[in-house]
Amino acid sequence: MDDRHIEAFLEMMSAERGAAAATLRSYRSDLLGLSDFLAARDLTPADAEASHLRDFLAAEARAGRAPATTARRLSTARQFYRFLYAEGWRGDDPTTAIEGPRSPRPLPKVLSETEVECLLAAARQRPGAPGRRLEAAIEILYATGLRISELVALPLAAAVDSRLLLVRGKGGRDRQVPLGQAARDAIERYLALRDHFAATTSRWLFPSRGAAGHLTSRRLGQLLKELAPAAGIDPARLSPHVLRHAFASHLLAHGADLRAVQQMLGHADISTTQIYTHVLEERLKALVEDHHPLALEPAVKARRSHPRSRH
């Protein structure tokens, strides 16, 4: 097995594109799996043709891999072979002739606006510094749509007396996200008790005495699940990422522009943000029903919205 090209690809993804450690591990796993498959046929990734890659994908399917997993591995291979071609290590890109498996993209899990209010109310009932920290974290997540990794890594200076959060996202890209009054108030209440968690010299907004120096993503996820029953929410439905989805879905439902939401979420490509288009579709249906001159009469709409009223 010849891993020189794989290592060069991973180094490029890290140095030039700022790929996260977890992303690099995923790429390495995918490419080593391909390399092992090809090595059994006395080939290296640099030698493979499109037919060999199709055989690899077919073997993945026979092994019971989910279509999403196979699609991800093909995506990794596409990036890898584009790199080999750009570096002159191959004269072609064999993945251009390959069509990957298609599977419908699942809709994001999301909370209703009422459920978010219940979650915040439950956090406000928690006493002391832990309660104020959890309340502030939830307010920020819901107000900004930050990734959990972005939230826990916020420096103290980012959120003090500011109407905008400066966030460093994936690939080292910076963006500014508006911070509403409710979130600012929650932060102020939390800052009055922040010294409970670490020395005042800590640079983190959510400091910790642990090895990371700040609250970890895993711990915050645990705290949310512990809070869920008090809010009447199934813990299995709740995670920091679900609050990110709620932020985007609720903004769109209230008329926000899809591209503005893309910018606030930090998505490099708007196609990623388009998982929320189901919200836009529902909003358009409501607009037609409520405002089009040929829409149903109010009484008819009421009966269709509440079938039990027919009996």
Summary of the structure (lengths in Angstrom):
residues: 311
radius of gyration: 24.1
end to end distance: 71.4
largest distance: 73.2
contacts: 886
relative contact order: 0.09
helix: 64%
strand: 5%
